[in-house]
Amino acid sequence: MNLTGEQLSEVEEMAGLFFSVEDIADNLELDEFSLEEIQSDMQLKRGDFYKAYRRGWLCSQVKLRKQIEKAAENGSNPAQQMMLNFQKSTQ
């Protein structure tokens, strides 16, 4: 599937706000065939849509975790627990 640079930027931005693949495809007004192709690419972890989606999602995830880390350093017990859960989930 060929998406324009503008569309890929929109994918990245919306993924960074944690919208679903389907919501992003709807926003881009993609047809059902294109959505099926995107879903296949997402499962196979390939293609420009997948890369833009992951880039947006991960950038926002990093920002979010940094904020949680700051809260944990400031003594927030829930934030400390979240950091421990992040640690455990990656071991």
All heavy atoms as an XYZ file, in Angstrom:
735
protein
N       0.844     -1.175      0.000
C       0.000      0.000      0.000
C       0.887      1.234      0.000
O       1.841      1.304      0.768
C      -0.901     -0.054      1.211
C      -1.298      1.300      1.727
S      -2.681      1.240      2.799
C      -3.949      1.379      1.583
N       0.558      2.169     -0.844
C       1.328      3.401     -0.933
C       0.575      4.530     -0.238
O      -0.515      4.917     -0.671
C       1.577      3.780     -2.390
C       2.515      2.810     -3.070
O       3.443      2.308     -2.457
N       2.261      2.527     -4.337
N       1.169      5.046      0.834
C       0.600      6.184      1.535
C       1.505      7.386      1.315
O       2.716      7.249      1.179
C       0.490      5.884      3.040
C      -0.433      4.736      3.436
C      -0.318      4.452      4.924
C      -1.877      5.061      3.091
N       0.909      8.563      1.291
C       1.694      9.782      1.125
C       2.436     10.086      2.426
O       2.110      9.541      3.498
C       0.788     10.978      0.787
O      -0.048     11.259      1.917
C      -0.055     10.706     -0.454
N       3.414     10.962      2.338
C       4.130     11.396      3.532
C       3.195     12.021      4.554
O       3.347     11.816      5.758
N       2.220     12.770      4.052
C       1.237     13.401      4.937
C       0.401     12.345      5.664
O       0.135     12.465      6.865
C       0.336     14.329      4.124
C      -0.629     15.149      4.964
C      -1.449     16.111      4.118
O      -0.866     16.784      3.241
O      -2.671     16.167      4.351
N      -0.007     11.313      4.947
C      -0.788     10.239      5.562
C       0.046      9.501      6.612
O      -0.459      9.168      7.681
C      -1.290      9.264      4.503
C      -2.408      9.810      3.649
C      -2.770      8.866      2.526
O      -1.894      8.349      1.818
N      -4.072      8.646      2.336
N       1.318      9.244      6.301
C       2.176      8.547      7.255
C       2.405      9.389      8.504
O       2.440      8.855      9.620
C       3.509      8.169      6.600
C       3.410      7.080      5.532
C       4.738      6.923      4.809
C       2.950      5.760      6.130
N       2.491     10.695      8.343
C       2.609     11.583      9.503
C       1.353     11.516     10.352
O       1.420     11.524     11.590
C       2.858     13.025      9.062
O       4.121     13.157      8.479
N       0.206     11.438      9.696
C      -1.066     11.323     10.413
C      -1.143      9.991     11.164
O      -1.602      9.933     12.303
C      -2.232     11.445      9.427
C      -3.596     11.486     10.066
C      -3.907     12.806     10.743
O      -3.190     13.801     10.504
O      -4.872     12.835     11.518
N      -0.664      8.921     10.531
C      -0.625      7.611     11.194
C       0.233      7.712     12.448
O      -0.174      7.281     13.539
C      -0.053      6.521     10.248
C       0.222      5.228     11.014
C      -0.995      6.272      9.089
N       1.413      8.300     12.316
C       2.331      8.415     13.443
C       1.723      9.249     14.569
O       1.792      8.874     15.742
C       3.640      9.044     12.968
C       4.741      8.989     13.985
C       6.083      9.437     13.422
O       6.321      9.297     12.202
O       6.893      9.923     14.223
N       1.110     10.367     14.213
C       0.500     11.235     15.223
C      -0.634     10.524     15.959
O      -0.717     10.556     17.186
C      -0.023     12.513     14.571
C      -0.659     13.473     15.556
C      -1.191     14.729     14.900
O      -1.095     14.888     13.663
O      -1.719     15.568     15.642
N      -1.511      9.877     15.212
C      -2.655      9.202     15.834
C      -2.211      7.996     16.648
O      -2.766      7.728     17.710
C      -3.682      8.818     14.772
C      -4.388     10.020     14.168
S      -5.687      9.554     13.008
C      -6.937      8.941     14.161
N      -1.211      7.266     16.164
C      -0.687      6.133     16.931
C      -0.092      6.627     18.242
O      -0.216      5.968     19.270
C       0.356      5.371     16.119
N       0.537      7.799     18.198
C       1.100      8.393     19.397
C       0.049      8.792     20.418
O       0.350      8.972     21.598
N      -1.172      8.910     19.971
C      -2.301      9.181     20.872
C      -3.066      7.894     21.179
O      -4.146      7.938     21.763
C      -3.223     10.232     20.244
C      -2.572     11.604     20.064
C      -3.461     12.511     19.218
C      -2.265     12.245     21.409
N      -2.492      6.773     20.764
C      -2.990      5.424     21.044
C      -4.341      5.105     20.404
O      -5.145      4.361     20.955
C      -3.008      5.155     22.558
C      -1.663      5.396     23.197
C      -1.481      6.418     24.118
C      -0.566      4.628     22.855
C      -0.240      6.659     24.696
C       0.689      4.855     23.427
C       0.839      5.873     24.347
N      -4.559      5.660     19.201
C      -5.737      5.264     18.438
C      -5.492      3.886     17.844
O      -4.354      3.497     17.583
C      -6.008      6.258     17.295
C      -6.689      7.519     17.735
C      -5.952      8.646     18.054
C      -8.072      7.583     17.819
C      -6.574      9.819     18.455
C      -8.703      8.741     18.225
C      -7.951      9.869     18.537
N      -6.555      3.152     17.589
C      -6.434      1.826     16.990
C      -6.117      1.946     15.501
O      -6.342      2.993     14.875
C      -7.743      1.041     17.162
O      -8.759      1.605     16.338
N      -5.619      0.854     14.949
C      -5.332      0.789     13.515
C      -6.604      1.078     12.722
O      -6.587      1.830     11.738
C      -4.749     -0.594     13.138
C      -4.675     -0.773     11.633
C      -3.385     -0.780     13.781
N      -7.721      0.514     13.151
C      -8.987      0.696     12.448
C      -9.425      2.157     12.476
O      -9.902      2.686     11.464
C     -10.078     -0.192     13.054
C      -9.867     -1.670     12.815
C      -8.864     -2.312     13.777
O      -8.424     -1.660     14.755
O      -8.492     -3.466     13.534
N      -9.276      2.816     13.622
C      -9.652      4.227     13.720
C      -8.784      5.091     12.808
O      -9.268      6.016     12.164
C      -9.538      4.729     15.160
C     -10.641      4.210     16.058
O     -11.670      3.728     15.535
O     -10.467      4.284     17.289
N      -7.504      4.776     12.751
C      -6.599      5.533     11.884
C      -6.980      5.327     10.421
O      -7.034      6.287      9.644
C      -5.134      5.149     12.149
C      -4.734      5.543     13.580
C      -4.212      5.812     11.133
C      -3.391      5.002     14.035
N      -7.250      4.086     10.048
C      -7.653      3.790      8.665
C      -8.950      4.521      8.323
O      -9.084      5.076      7.224
C      -7.810      2.290      8.465
N      -9.890      4.557      9.255
C     -11.138      5.295      9.034
C     -10.863      6.776      8.836
O     -11.432      7.417      7.951
C     -12.101      5.116     10.209
C     -12.747      3.747     10.246
O     -12.675      3.024      9.237
O     -13.325      3.415     11.301
N      -9.989      7.331      9.668
C      -9.658      8.752      9.570
C      -9.008      9.074      8.219
O      -9.250     10.135      7.659
C      -8.735      9.164     10.715
C      -8.470     10.639     10.730
O      -9.386     11.445     10.840
N      -7.205     11.011     10.624
N      -8.212      8.156      7.715
C      -7.568      8.348      6.410
C      -8.509      8.026      5.242
O      -8.140      8.157      4.086
C      -6.313      7.473      6.307
C      -5.172      7.798      7.267
C      -4.045      6.786      7.114
C      -4.658      9.209      7.052
N      -9.719      7.577      5.575
C     -10.745      7.225      4.594
C     -10.274      6.133      3.643
O     -10.481      6.186      2.426
C     -11.215      8.465      3.824
C     -11.846      9.504      4.728
C     -12.302     10.760      3.990
O     -12.044     10.885      2.768
O     -12.915     11.615      4.646
N      -9.621      5.114      4.222
C      -9.146      3.984      3.426
C     -10.279      2.993      3.219
O     -11.136      2.814      4.081
C      -7.965      3.308      4.127
C      -6.751      4.202      4.399
C      -5.679      3.422      5.137
C      -6.206      4.786      3.103
N     -10.265      2.321      2.090
C     -11.309      1.347      1.808
C     -11.040      0.032      2.546
O      -9.989     -0.156      3.148
C     -11.459      1.117      0.298
C     -10.189      0.595     -0.356
O      -9.398     -0.105      0.308
O      -9.990      0.880     -1.542
N     -12.014     -0.862      2.481
C     -11.934     -2.132      3.206
C     -10.739     -2.971      2.752
O     -10.066     -3.604      3.565
C     -13.234     -2.917      3.001
C     -13.322     -4.174      3.838
C     -14.671     -4.854      3.687
O     -15.694     -4.156      3.650
O     -14.668     -6.096      3.612
N     -10.446     -2.961      1.467
C      -9.299     -3.707      0.935
C      -7.997     -3.179      1.528
O      -7.125     -3.949      1.923
C      -9.265     -3.629     -0.595
C      -8.064     -4.293     -1.195
C      -7.982     -5.683     -1.281
C      -6.987     -3.543     -1.656
C      -6.868     -6.307     -1.835
C      -5.867     -4.156     -2.199
C      -5.810     -5.545     -2.287
N      -7.867     -1.863      1.602
C      -6.664     -1.255      2.172
C      -6.526     -1.597      3.647
O      -5.424     -1.871      4.129
C      -6.693      0.255      1.992
O      -6.679      0.601      0.623
N      -7.642     -1.595      4.366
C      -7.610     -1.949      5.785
C      -7.153     -3.392      5.968
O      -6.333     -3.679      6.843
C      -8.975     -1.736      6.438
C      -9.092     -2.147      7.904
C      -8.075     -1.413      8.771
C     -10.502     -1.926      8.411
N      -7.636     -4.293      5.136
C      -7.214     -5.693      5.224
C      -5.714     -5.826      4.962
O      -5.024     -6.584      5.641
C      -8.008     -6.552      4.236
C      -9.449     -6.751      4.631
C     -10.261     -7.481      3.575
O      -9.676     -7.962      2.575
O     -11.493     -7.560      3.748
N      -5.210     -5.066      3.995
C      -3.778     -5.082      3.690
C      -2.972     -4.543      4.878
O      -1.940     -5.110      5.246
C      -3.501     -4.248      2.441
C      -2.059     -4.305      1.983
C      -1.819     -3.501      0.714
O      -2.780     -3.094      0.037
O      -0.631     -3.274      0.406
N      -3.453     -3.479      5.476
C      -2.773     -2.894      6.632
C      -2.776     -3.871      7.801
O      -1.758     -4.052      8.472
C      -3.440     -1.558      7.035
C      -3.070     -0.488      6.004
C      -3.031     -1.129      8.432
C      -3.873      0.786      6.142
N      -3.908     -4.502      8.052
C      -3.982     -5.471      9.149
C      -3.013     -6.623      8.926
O      -2.378     -7.095      9.872
C      -5.424     -5.959      9.324
C      -6.325     -4.895      9.905
C      -7.792     -5.279      9.881
O      -8.255     -5.999      9.000
N      -8.533     -4.781     10.859
N      -2.891     -7.062      7.690
C      -1.933     -8.120      7.365
C      -0.509     -7.639      7.621
O       0.299     -8.348      8.229
C      -2.099     -8.545      5.905
O      -1.090     -9.456      5.541
N      -0.202     -6.420      7.171
C       1.136     -5.857      7.394
C       1.430     -5.703      8.884
O       2.562     -5.924      9.323
C       1.282     -4.504      6.697
C       1.459     -4.627      5.191
O       1.660     -5.756      4.702
O       1.400     -3.586      4.506
N       0.432     -5.329      9.649
C       0.627     -5.170     11.095
C       0.964     -6.523     11.730
O       1.854     -6.612     12.575
C      -0.612     -4.562     11.755
C      -0.914     -3.125     11.334
S       0.359     -1.924     11.769
C       0.152     -1.852     13.538
N       0.272     -7.574     11.313
C       0.550     -8.897     11.857
C       1.938     -9.389     11.465
O       2.623    -10.031     12.245
C      -0.510     -9.900     11.386
C      -1.847     -9.702     12.038
C      -2.897    -10.669     11.508
O      -2.719    -11.302     10.454
N      -4.002    -10.787     12.238
N       2.350     -9.050     10.245
C       3.652     -9.484      9.752
C       4.772     -8.501     10.103
O       5.935     -8.747      9.775
C       3.592     -9.678      8.232
C       2.645    -10.781      7.758
C       2.496    -10.740      6.244
C       3.132    -12.140      8.227
N       4.414     -7.417     10.742
C       5.372     -6.377     11.167
C       6.192     -5.877      9.984
O       7.422     -5.907      9.990
C       6.277     -6.892     12.286
C       5.510     -7.306     13.518
C       6.434     -7.804     14.601
C       5.599     -8.209     15.822
N       6.433     -8.659     16.918
N       5.481     -5.375      8.982
C       6.149     -4.882      7.783
C       5.352     -3.708      7.206
O       4.194     -3.485      7.568
C       6.282     -5.974      6.737
C       4.952     -6.384      6.166
C       5.073     -7.379      5.052
N       3.749     -7.567      4.454
C       3.405     -8.604      3.754
N       4.273     -9.568      3.528
N       2.197     -8.698      3.251
N       5.978     -2.980      6.325
C       5.299     -1.920      5.588
C       5.409     -0.551      6.249
O       5.743     -0.415      7.419
N       5.119      0.460      5.447
C       5.232      1.838      5.909
C       4.221      2.186      6.996
O       4.534      2.910      7.938
C       5.064      2.808      4.732
C       6.230      2.744      3.755
O       7.334      2.318      4.165
O       6.030      3.118      2.586
N       2.994      1.684      6.867
C       1.986      1.956      7.893
C       2.458      1.391      9.227
O       2.401      2.075     10.246
C       0.635      1.335      7.501
C      -0.494      1.713      8.431
C      -1.388      2.703      8.065
C      -0.677      1.076      9.653
C      -2.441      3.064      8.904
C      -1.718      1.424     10.492
C      -2.599      2.419     10.120
N       2.932      0.155      9.217
C       3.419     -0.485     10.448
C       4.543      0.336     11.075
O       4.536      0.596     12.273
C       3.908     -1.908     10.161
C       4.624     -2.536     11.336
C       3.897     -3.061     12.399
C       6.011     -2.573     11.393
C       4.549     -3.610     13.492
C       6.661     -3.126     12.491
C       5.926     -3.639     13.529
O       6.566     -4.170     14.618
N       5.507      0.754     10.263
C       6.647      1.508     10.780
C       6.204      2.842     11.380
O       6.658      3.223     12.465
C       7.675      1.744      9.675
C       8.393      0.486      9.240
C       9.293      0.767      8.043
C       9.825     -0.519      7.453
N      10.565     -0.281      6.205
N       5.313      3.544     10.690
C       4.827      4.830     11.193
C       4.015      4.628     12.473
O       4.145      5.398     13.427
C       3.981      5.533     10.133
N       3.203      3.586     12.490
C       2.388      3.294     13.678
C       3.287      2.996     14.880
O       3.106      3.561     15.966
C       1.454      2.111     13.390
C       0.482      1.839     14.506
C      -0.760      2.472     14.521
C       0.798      0.970     15.548
C      -1.663      2.229     15.545
C      -0.101      0.738     16.579
C      -1.327      1.367     16.576
O      -2.204      1.137     17.598
N       4.250      2.127     14.691
C       5.156      1.766     15.795
C       5.975      2.953     16.270
O       6.177      3.150     17.467
C       6.092      0.631     15.369
C       5.410     -0.702     15.217
C       4.943     -1.275     16.531
N       6.103     -1.612     17.350
C       6.055     -1.893     18.638
N       4.903     -1.897     19.270
N       7.140     -2.186     19.307
N       6.438      3.764     15.334
C       7.227      4.940     15.680
C       6.397      5.892     16.555
O       6.844      6.351     17.598
C       7.709      5.634     14.404
C       8.721      6.704     14.599
C       9.361      7.189     13.297
N       8.436      7.318     12.171
C       8.413      6.509     11.109
N       9.254      5.499     11.011
N       7.559      6.701     10.131
N       5.187      6.163     16.147
C       4.305      7.048     16.914
C       3.961      6.472     18.270
O       3.999      7.168     19.285
N       3.612      5.186     18.285
C       3.229      4.527     19.528
C       4.393      4.514     20.510
O       4.232      4.844     21.685
C       2.760      3.104     19.219
C       2.044      2.432     20.341
C       0.694      2.427     20.562
C       2.623      1.656     21.396
N       0.413      1.705     21.693
C       1.581      1.208     22.226
C       3.928      1.303     21.716
C       1.791      0.441     23.353
C       4.142      0.530     22.851
C       3.085      0.111     23.649
N       5.571      4.143     20.014
C       6.742      4.052     20.895
C       7.192      5.418     21.407
O       7.572      5.539     22.579
C       7.897      3.341     20.184
C       7.713      1.845     19.999
C       8.786      1.291     19.065
C       7.741      1.118     21.332
N       7.156      6.434     20.570
C       7.555      7.780     21.021
C       6.658      8.248     22.168
O       7.156      8.792     23.163
C       7.494      8.771     19.865
S       8.858      8.616     18.702
N       5.372      8.032     22.046
C       4.462      8.423     23.127
C       4.637      7.547     24.357
O       4.541      8.028     25.488
C       3.007      8.374     22.659
O       2.760      9.463     21.806
N       4.915      6.289     24.144
C       5.145      5.379     25.261
C       6.383      5.824     26.047
O       6.390      5.789     27.279
C       5.292      3.941     24.756
C       5.355      2.902     25.836
C       4.022      2.683     26.536
O       3.023      3.331     26.276
N       4.018      1.764     27.467
N       7.426      6.248     25.348
C       8.644      6.736     26.010
C       8.317      7.965     26.848
O       8.714      8.068     28.019
C       9.755      7.049     24.974
C      10.884      7.844     25.594
C      10.280      5.753     24.371
N       7.577      8.917     26.274
C       7.200     10.128     27.016
C       6.396      9.778     28.263
O       6.628     10.338     29.338
C       6.387     11.064     26.122
C       7.183     11.709     25.023
C       6.269     12.539     24.136
C       6.989     13.015     22.894
N       6.080     13.740     21.981
N       5.458      8.873     28.104
C       4.615      8.464     29.218
C       5.435      7.806     30.317
O       5.298      8.137     31.509
C       3.529      7.510     28.712
C       2.523      6.989     29.716
C       1.725      8.134     30.321
C       1.583      6.002     29.036
N       6.324      6.913     29.945
C       7.153      6.227     30.948
C       8.114      7.182     31.645
O       8.413      7.014     32.831
C       7.909      5.068     30.313
C       6.989      3.906     29.994
C       7.768      2.704     29.523
N       6.869      1.645     29.107
C       7.220      0.372     29.072
N       8.438     -0.003     29.416
N       6.355     -0.536     28.675
N       8.598      8.183     30.932
C       9.457      9.174     31.574
C       8.696      9.937     32.648
O       9.242     10.230     33.719
C      10.027     10.145     30.538
C      11.151      9.569     29.720
C      11.697     10.600     28.740
C      12.846     10.030     27.937
N      13.393     11.040     27.002
N       7.442     10.257     32.364
C       6.627     10.947     33.359
C       6.349     10.048     34.563
O       6.362     10.501     35.709
C       5.308     11.428     32.739
C       5.482     12.550     31.739
C       6.110     13.788     32.360
O       5.748     14.208     33.446
N       7.090     14.343     31.675
N       6.104      8.777     34.309
C       5.886      7.823     35.395
C       7.161      7.674     36.211
O       7.122      7.630     37.443
C       5.398      6.460     34.847
C       4.007      6.626     34.225
C       5.397      5.391     35.931
C       3.545      5.435     33.407
N       8.305      7.640     35.533
C       9.596      7.546     36.222
C       9.813      8.754     37.143
O      10.234      8.601     38.294
C      10.725      7.457     35.203
C      12.110      7.386     35.845
C      13.221      7.416     34.822
O      13.124      8.183     33.835
O      14.199      6.671     35.015
N       9.496      9.950     36.660
C       9.634     11.157     37.482
C       8.737     11.078     38.712
O       9.151     11.425     39.816
C       9.287     12.407     36.670
C      10.346     12.823     35.698
C       9.924     14.086     34.962
C      10.909     14.427     33.862
N      10.488     15.615     33.101
N       7.511     10.631     38.507
C       6.584     10.496     39.628
C       7.103      9.471     40.631
O       7.005      9.678     41.844
C       5.190     10.114     39.131
N       7.668      8.377     40.132
C       8.224      7.346     41.021
C       9.388      7.913     41.823
O       9.509      7.653     43.026
C       8.671      6.130     40.202
N      10.244      8.683     41.164
C      11.378      9.290     41.863
C      10.918     10.267     42.945
O      11.611     10.464     43.945
C      12.284     10.015     40.864
C      13.067      9.069     39.965
C      13.792      9.791     38.838
O      13.620     11.017     38.672
O      14.527      9.096     38.111
N       9.750     10.855     42.731
C       9.193     11.798     43.704
C       8.378     11.104     44.791
O       7.720     11.764     45.587
C       8.358     12.861     42.996
C       9.211     13.810     42.194
O      10.331     14.112     42.570
N       8.680     14.282     41.077
N       8.411      9.777     44.802
C       7.795      9.018     45.884
C       6.399      8.497     45.641
O       5.767      7.992     46.570
N       5.903      8.575     44.420
C       4.563      8.055     44.132
C       4.585      6.527     44.143
O       5.230      5.897     43.298
C       4.089      8.552     42.759
O       2.948      7.826     42.336
N       3.887      5.947     45.119
C       3.842      4.484     45.213
C       3.223      3.832     43.975
O       3.753      2.831     43.485
C       3.113      4.048     46.483
C       3.950      4.289     47.730
O       5.169      4.334     47.668
N       3.280      4.464     48.850
N       2.111      4.360     43.437
C       1.566      3.752     42.212
C       2.553      3.815     41.043
O       2.678      2.855     40.281
C       0.318      4.584     41.914
C      -0.082      5.145     43.243
C       1.204      5.395     43.971
N       3.274      4.929     40.927
C       4.254      5.054     39.847
C       5.417      4.090     40.060
O       5.926      3.503     39.096
C       4.763      6.494     39.753
N       5.829      3.921     41.289
C       6.902      2.966     41.580
C       6.467      1.558     41.204
O       7.242      0.781     40.631
C       7.295      3.043     43.052
C       8.005      4.332     43.407
C       8.145      4.550     44.899
O       7.556      3.853     45.720
N       8.951      5.543     45.264
N       5.224      1.228     41.506
C       4.703     -0.096     41.157
C       4.644     -0.270     39.642
O       4.969     -1.339     39.122
C       3.316     -0.308     41.770
C       2.789     -1.719     41.605
C       3.690     -2.771     42.239
O       4.094     -2.642     43.381
N       4.012     -3.806     41.484
N       4.254      0.787     38.948
C       4.208      0.707     37.484
C       5.604      0.474     36.918
O       5.774     -0.321     35.989
C       3.604      1.979     36.904
C       2.119      2.115     37.165
S       1.445      3.641     36.509
C       1.197      3.165     34.813
N       6.608      1.148     37.464
C       7.984      0.953     36.997
C       8.426     -0.491     37.233
O       9.072     -1.091     36.373
C       8.936      1.935     37.687
C       8.764      3.382     37.248
S       8.971      3.666     35.472
C      10.714      3.298     35.254
N       8.079     -1.049     38.394
C       8.411     -2.447     38.664
C       7.706     -3.376     37.674
O       8.291     -4.356     37.202
C       8.038     -2.833     40.095
C       8.943     -2.236     41.186
C       8.347     -2.487     42.566
C      10.351     -2.811     41.096
N       6.457     -3.048     37.344
C       5.720     -3.865     36.376
C       6.353     -3.775     34.990
O       6.425     -4.777     34.283
C       4.251     -3.429     36.316
C       3.490     -3.799     37.565
O       3.904     -4.678     38.333
N       2.372     -3.127     37.792
N       6.811     -2.579     34.604
C       7.520     -2.439     33.325
C       8.769     -3.319     33.322
O       9.057     -4.023     32.351
C       7.944     -0.992     33.068
C       6.814     -0.023     32.861
C       6.953      1.302     33.255
C       5.627     -0.396     32.254
C       5.931      2.220     33.062
C       4.594      0.510     32.060
C       4.747      1.833     32.462
N       9.492     -3.281     34.439
C      10.721     -4.048     34.549
C      10.438     -5.551     34.423
O      11.094     -6.262     33.664
C      11.411     -3.762     35.892
C      12.690     -4.533     36.090
C      13.254     -4.353     37.495
O      12.504     -4.213     38.457
N      14.569     -4.355     37.603
N       9.427     -6.016     35.150
C       9.087     -7.441     35.124
C       8.614     -7.892     33.742
O       8.922     -9.002     33.308
C       7.996     -7.748     36.156
C       8.480     -7.674     37.573
C       7.344     -7.896     38.557
C       7.813     -7.682     39.978
N       6.704     -7.786     40.952
N       7.888     -7.013     33.054
C       7.330     -7.415     31.749
C       8.401     -7.520     30.664
O       8.172     -8.128     29.634
C       6.249     -6.432     31.313
O       6.806     -5.189     30.960
N       9.572     -6.943     30.913
C      10.634     -7.010     29.901
C      11.720     -8.019     30.239
O      12.691     -8.129     29.499
C      11.269     -5.621     29.693
O      11.794     -5.151     30.919
C      10.253     -4.640     29.153
N      11.568     -8.714     31.340
C      12.573     -9.720     31.705
C      12.278    -11.037     31.030
O      11.224    -11.398     30.715
C      12.600     -9.928     33.220
C      13.202     -8.758     33.936
C      13.240     -8.971     35.451
O      12.552     -9.818     35.992
N      14.057     -8.179     36.107
